[in-house]
Protein backbone atom coordinates (compact mmCIF):
# COMPACT_ATOMS: atom_id res chain seq x y z
CA UNK A 1 0.00 0.00 0.00
CA UNK A 2 1.31 3.43 -0.99
CA UNK A 3 1.58 5.76 2.03
CA UNK A 4 2.60 8.91 0.14
CA UNK A 5 -0.07 11.46 1.02
CA UNK A 6 0.46 13.33 -2.25
CA UNK A 7 0.16 10.40 -4.61
CA UNK A 8 -1.55 7.07 -5.04
CA UNK A 9 -5.22 6.25 -5.32
CA UNK A 10 -7.98 6.02 -2.77
CA UNK A 11 -10.45 3.33 -3.77
CA UNK A 12 -14.08 3.48 -2.66
CA UNK A 13 -15.71 0.06 -2.30
CA UNK A 14 -19.45 -0.10 -1.58
CA UNK A 15 -20.98 -3.07 0.23
CA UNK A 16 -24.65 -3.75 0.91
CA UNK A 17 -25.70 -5.26 4.23
CA UNK A 18 -24.78 -8.91 3.87
CA UNK A 19 -28.36 -10.04 4.45
CA UNK A 20 -29.32 -8.29 1.21
CA UNK A 21 -26.20 -8.83 -0.87
CA UNK A 22 -25.82 -11.11 -3.88
CA UNK A 23 -29.42 -12.36 -4.02
CA UNK A 24 -28.85 -13.85 -7.48
CA UNK A 25 -26.27 -16.23 -6.00
CA UNK A 26 -28.87 -17.98 -3.87
CA UNK A 27 -29.77 -20.65 -6.48
CA UNK A 28 -26.12 -21.75 -6.70
CA UNK A 29 -24.98 -21.17 -3.13
CA UNK A 30 -28.10 -21.35 -0.96
CA UNK A 31 -29.34 -18.72 1.45
CA UNK A 32 -26.98 -19.67 4.28
CA UNK A 33 -23.82 -19.45 2.20
CA UNK A 34 -24.82 -16.44 0.09
CA UNK A 35 -24.00 -13.71 2.68
CA UNK A 36 -20.75 -15.47 3.62
CA UNK A 37 -19.74 -15.48 -0.03
CA UNK A 38 -20.62 -11.79 -0.37
CA UNK A 39 -18.28 -11.03 2.52
CA UNK A 40 -15.56 -13.28 1.09
CA UNK A 41 -15.78 -11.48 -2.26
CA UNK A 42 -15.37 -8.13 -0.51
CA UNK A 43 -12.50 -9.39 1.65
CA UNK A 44 -10.59 -10.76 -1.34
CA UNK A 45 -11.28 -7.57 -3.32
CA UNK A 46 -10.08 -5.27 -0.54
CA UNK A 47 -7.05 -7.41 0.30
CA UNK A 48 -5.92 -7.50 -3.33
CA UNK A 49 -6.50 -3.76 -3.76
CA UNK A 50 -4.39 -2.98 -0.70
CA UNK A 51 -1.56 -5.07 -2.13
CA UNK A 52 -1.50 -2.91 -5.27
CA UNK A 53 1.42 -0.44 -5.14
CA UNK A 54 -0.68 2.27 -6.81
CA UNK A 55 -3.27 2.19 -4.01
CA UNK A 56 -2.85 4.46 -1.02
CA UNK A 57 -5.97 3.34 0.83
CA UNK A 58 -9.36 1.68 0.50
CA UNK A 59 -12.55 3.22 1.87
CA UNK A 60 -15.43 0.77 2.34
CA UNK A 61 -18.92 2.25 2.53
CA UNK A 62 -21.23 -0.08 4.43
CA UNK A 63 -23.76 -0.23 7.22
CA UNK A 64 -23.05 -3.90 7.92
CA UNK A 65 -21.23 -3.96 11.25
CA UNK A 66 -19.75 -7.45 10.95
CA UNK A 67 -18.54 -6.83 7.40
CA UNK A 68 -17.12 -3.49 8.47
CA UNK A 69 -15.11 -5.12 11.25
CA UNK A 70 -13.76 -7.81 8.93
CA UNK A 71 -12.72 -5.31 6.27
CA UNK A 72 -11.24 -2.89 8.78
CA UNK A 73 -9.11 -5.77 10.07
CA UNK A 74 -7.64 -6.05 6.57
CA UNK A 75 -6.67 -2.37 6.61
CA UNK A 76 -9.67 -0.66 5.03
CA UNK A 77 -11.18 2.55 6.36
CA UNK A 78 -14.87 1.88 6.93
CA UNK A 79 -17.44 4.66 6.76
CA UNK A 80 -21.20 4.28 7.30
CA UNK A 81 -23.57 4.59 4.38
CA UNK A 82 -25.00 7.84 5.72
CA UNK A 83 -27.11 8.66 2.65
CA UNK A 84 -28.72 5.19 2.67
CA UNK A 85 -29.99 6.02 -0.82
CA UNK A 86 -28.50 3.31 -2.99
CA UNK A 87 -25.25 2.41 -4.66
CA UNK A 88 -24.37 5.66 -6.39
CA UNK A 89 -25.19 7.79 -3.37
CA UNK A 90 -22.93 5.52 -1.30
CA UNK A 91 -20.10 5.91 -3.79
CA UNK A 92 -20.46 9.69 -3.91
CA UNK A 93 -20.45 9.72 -0.11
CA UNK A 94 -17.28 7.63 -0.03
CA UNK A 95 -15.60 9.91 -2.55
CA UNK A 96 -16.47 12.93 -0.39
CA UNK A 97 -14.97 11.17 2.62
CA UNK A 98 -11.75 10.68 0.64
CA UNK A 99 -11.64 14.30 -0.47
CA UNK A 100 -12.23 15.56 3.06
CA UNK A 101 -8.96 13.89 4.04
CA UNK A 102 -7.14 14.39 0.74
CA UNK A 103 -8.67 17.33 -1.15
CA UNK A 104 -6.43 16.76 -4.16
CA UNK A 105 -6.43 12.99 -4.10
CA UNK A 106 -7.12 10.59 -6.93
CA UNK A 107 -10.24 8.57 -6.23
CA UNK A 108 -11.82 5.55 -7.87
CA UNK A 109 -14.87 3.40 -7.27
CA UNK A 110 -14.28 -0.35 -7.35
CA UNK A 111 -16.86 -3.11 -7.14
CA UNK A 112 -16.82 -5.24 -4.00
CA UNK A 113 -17.45 -8.47 -5.92
CA UNK A 114 -14.13 -9.06 -7.68
CA UNK A 115 -12.95 -12.24 -5.91
CA UNK A 116 -10.28 -13.01 -8.53
CA UNK A 117 -8.77 -9.51 -8.42
CA UNK A 118 -5.02 -9.39 -9.12
CA UNK A 119 -3.01 -6.40 -7.82
CA UNK A 120 -0.84 -6.28 -10.96
CA UNK A 121 -3.90 -6.04 -13.20
CA UNK A 122 -5.46 -3.34 -11.03
CA UNK A 123 -2.17 -1.42 -11.23
CA UNK A 124 -2.37 -1.48 -15.04
CA UNK A 125 -5.90 -0.11 -14.96
CA UNK A 126 -4.92 2.64 -12.54
CA UNK A 127 -1.93 3.61 -14.68
CA UNK A 128 -4.22 4.20 -17.67
CA UNK A 129 -6.87 5.94 -15.57
CA UNK A 130 -4.23 8.41 -14.42
CA UNK A 131 -4.14 9.84 -17.95
CA UNK A 132 -7.77 11.06 -17.95
CA UNK A 133 -10.03 13.28 -15.83
CA UNK A 134 -12.53 10.42 -15.53
CA UNK A 135 -12.19 6.86 -16.79
CA UNK A 136 -13.99 3.56 -16.36
CA UNK A 137 -13.63 -0.15 -17.01
CA UNK A 138 -16.56 -2.19 -18.29
CA UNK A 139 -17.43 -5.51 -16.71
CA UNK A 140 -16.81 -8.83 -18.43
CA UNK A 141 -20.22 -8.68 -20.11
CA UNK A 142 -19.43 -5.18 -21.44
CA UNK A 143 -22.74 -3.93 -20.07
CA UNK A 144 -21.93 -2.77 -16.56
CA UNK A 145 -18.94 -1.14 -14.88
CA UNK A 146 -16.49 -2.43 -12.31
CA UNK A 147 -14.22 0.64 -11.98
CA UNK A 148 -14.65 4.41 -12.29
CA UNK A 149 -11.96 6.98 -11.56
CA UNK A 150 -11.68 10.72 -11.04
CA UNK A 151 -8.52 12.83 -11.15
CA UNK A 152 -7.73 15.43 -8.49
CA UNK A 153 -10.35 18.19 -8.52
CA UNK A 154 -12.78 16.13 -10.63
CA UNK A 155 -16.09 14.78 -9.36
CA UNK A 156 -16.56 11.02 -9.57
CA UNK A 157 -20.15 11.17 -10.89
CA UNK A 158 -20.94 7.46 -10.42
CA UNK A 159 -23.74 5.95 -12.50
CA UNK A 160 -23.43 2.28 -11.58
CA UNK A 161 -26.15 -0.33 -11.88
CA UNK A 162 -27.55 -2.18 -14.90
CA UNK A 163 -26.30 -0.86 -18.23
CA UNK A 164 -23.85 1.55 -16.61
CA UNK A 165 -21.21 1.27 -19.34
CA UNK A 166 -23.31 3.43 -21.66
CA UNK A 167 -24.19 5.86 -18.89
CA UNK A 168 -20.55 6.37 -18.01
CA UNK A 169 -19.68 6.85 -21.67
CA UNK A 170 -22.48 9.39 -22.02
CA UNK A 171 -21.22 11.24 -18.96
CA UNK A 172 -17.87 11.88 -20.67
CA UNK A 173 -15.78 9.27 -18.88
CA UNK A 174 -13.16 7.56 -21.07
CA UNK A 175 -13.49 3.81 -21.44
CA UNK A 176 -10.35 1.84 -20.57
CA UNK A 177 -9.90 -0.86 -23.21
CA UNK A 178 -6.91 -2.77 -21.87
CA UNK A 179 -6.55 -6.47 -22.54
CA UNK A 180 -5.23 -8.82 -19.88
CA UNK A 181 -7.10 -7.25 -16.96
CA UNK A 182 -9.84 -9.87 -16.75
CA UNK A 183 -9.67 -10.06 -12.95
CA UNK A 184 -10.68 -6.39 -12.68
CA UNK A 185 -13.63 -6.94 -15.01
CA UNK A 186 -14.93 -10.22 -13.56
CA UNK A 187 -17.61 -9.27 -11.08
CA UNK A 188 -19.80 -12.00 -9.63
CA UNK A 189 -23.59 -11.97 -9.41
CA UNK A 190 -24.51 -15.55 -10.33
CA UNK A 191 -23.19 -19.06 -10.01
CA UNK A 192 -22.03 -18.88 -13.62
CA UNK A 193 -20.08 -15.71 -12.83
CA UNK A 194 -18.45 -17.43 -9.87
CA UNK A 195 -17.38 -20.33 -12.07
CA UNK A 196 -15.87 -17.86 -14.54
CA UNK A 197 -14.03 -16.09 -11.73
CA UNK A 198 -12.81 -19.48 -10.55
CA UNK A 199 -11.15 -20.05 -13.90
CA UNK A 200 -9.07 -16.90 -13.25
CA UNK A 201 -8.09 -18.01 -9.75
CA UNK A 202 -10.11 -17.01 -6.71
CA UNK A 203 -8.81 -15.19 -3.68
CA UNK A 204 -8.28 -17.39 -0.62
CA UNK A 205 -11.42 -16.42 1.30
CA UNK A 206 -13.74 -17.01 -1.63
CA UNK A 207 -11.97 -20.23 -2.55
CA UNK A 208 -12.53 -21.55 0.96
CA UNK A 209 -16.29 -20.90 0.79
CA UNK A 210 -16.96 -21.65 -2.86
CA UNK A 211 -19.90 -24.05 -3.29
CA UNK A 212 -19.36 -27.23 -5.27
CA UNK A 213 -22.22 -26.20 -7.58
CA UNK A 214 -20.13 -23.26 -8.81
CA UNK A 215 -17.62 -25.58 -10.42
N, C-alpha and C positions, 0 to 999 in steps of 0.2 A: 504493500500500500504506500502510495506517495504521500509524504507528510509536508511537502513544500506548500505553504499557505498561498503562494502566488501562482501556482500551476496545478495541473492535474484536474481531474473531473470529479464532481460530486454526482453520484447516481441516485435517482429517486425511484424506489421500488414500492409499488402499492400492493397491499395484501388485504383481501376481504377477511372478515371473521371466518375462521376455519369451518364453522358449522354451515356456512353458506357457499364455501369455495368449491369450485370444480364439480358442479352438479352433474355435468355430462360424463364424468368418469364413473359414476355410480354403477352403470351396467357392467363395466369391466372389473371394477375394484370392490364394489359393495359399499354400503353406507358406513360401515365401521372403519374401513380402511381409507375411504375417500379423504376425510379431513387430515389424516396422518400423511397421506401422499401430498396433499396441498402444502403442508408444512415442509415436508422433505424437499419438494421442488424449490420452495423459497430458500431453504437453508443451503441447498447446493448452488442456487443462483447467487446468493449473497456471498457465500464462501469463495466461489470462483471469481466474482467481481472484485473482491478485496485482494485477491492474489494478483490482479492485473496491475502492472507497474504504472499504467496511465491513470489509475483510479486513486483519488485522494481519500474519499470516504463514500459510504453508502447510507442513505437516509431511507428508512422503511416507514411508510405511512400505514398504520393499522390501528384498529381498536381492539384487536384480539390480544388479550393480556398474555396468554401462554405463548403465542407465537412471538409476541414482542420480546418476551424474556429470552426465548431460544435464539432469536436473531441478534439481540443485543449481546448475548454471550459469544457470538461469532465476531463481534466488533462493529456491528451496525449501530447507527444512531436511530432510535425509534421515536417517532412523533405520532400523537393521536390524530385520527382522521376528524379534525375539528369541524370541517364543513359537513361531513356525513351526507354528501350530495352526489355520490357516485364516483366513478373512476377518474374522470378528468378533473373534477374538483379536488380530489385527493392529490393528484399529481401536481396541480397548480399550487396547492397548499404546501406540498413538499418542496417545490422549487422556491417558493417564498421563504421557507425555513432555511434553505441553503443560502439564499441571497442575503438574509438577515445576518448570517455569520460571515459570508464571503460576498460582498456586494458585487465584486467583479469576477466571480467564479464562473467556470464552465459547468453547465448542468445538463444532465440527460435523464430521461425516463427510460427505465428498463423493466420489461415484464418480470413478474415473480415466478413464472412457470417455464424456466429454461433449465431443466435438470441435467442437460448434457453440456452446459456452457463451458467453454474453454477460455482461460484467460488470454492466451495468445491470439485467439480469434477476436475477442472483444477488443484487444489492443489495436488490431488492424482497423476495426470499425471506428474506434475513437480517433485514430490518426487521420482517417478520411474526414470524419465529422468536423475536425478542427479547422478544416479549410473553408467552412461555410457558416453563415449566420445561424441557419437552422438546417438540420439534416435528419433523415430517418431511414430505417431499414425495414423492409417489408418482411412479413412472416413467410414461412415455407410455402404456404398456399398462394402467396402474392396477392392476398386480399386484405389482411390486417397489417398491424405494425407491432414490432417487438422493441423498437428503440427509436427515440426522438431526442435530438440534442439542440441546445441553444448556446451560442457564444456569449461571452461577457457583454452585459448590457442589452441582451436580446431576450424577449419573453419566450417562454417555452411553447405556449399555445397548444396544449395537447388536445387531440381529437380522436382518442382511442375508442375502440369498440366497433365490432362489425367490419364494414368495408372501410377501414380507416386509412388504408393506403391512398385511396383517391382523395380523401379529405385532406390528408397531409400534403399531397401534391398540390391540391387546389389552394392551400393556405400559403404556398410559396416555399415550403421546405424542399430541399434537394434530396432526391432519392439516392441512397448509397447502393451501388450495383456490384459490389465486390463478389467474387467467387471465393469458395473455400472458407466461408464463415457460417457454415450450416448450423453450428451449435448456437449461434446468436439468433438464428431465424426459427429454430425448432421449438416453438411453444407447444404446450400439451394441454389439450382440452378433453380428449377422448382416449379410449384404449388404443385405438389405431395410432394416434399421435404418440402415445407412450412407447409403443413398439418401435416407431420410427426413431424416437429419441434414443431408445435402447441400442439401435444399430450404430449410433454415433458414439456411444459409451456414456452411461449414466454416472452422475455424481454418486458418492458413496452412500448418502442417506437415502436417496431414491432407490438405488440398487438394492438396499437392504429391505425395502418395503414393497418392492415391485411385485404385483400379483402375477401368478403363473399365467393367467388369462391374457396378460399383455405381452406374452411372447418371451 
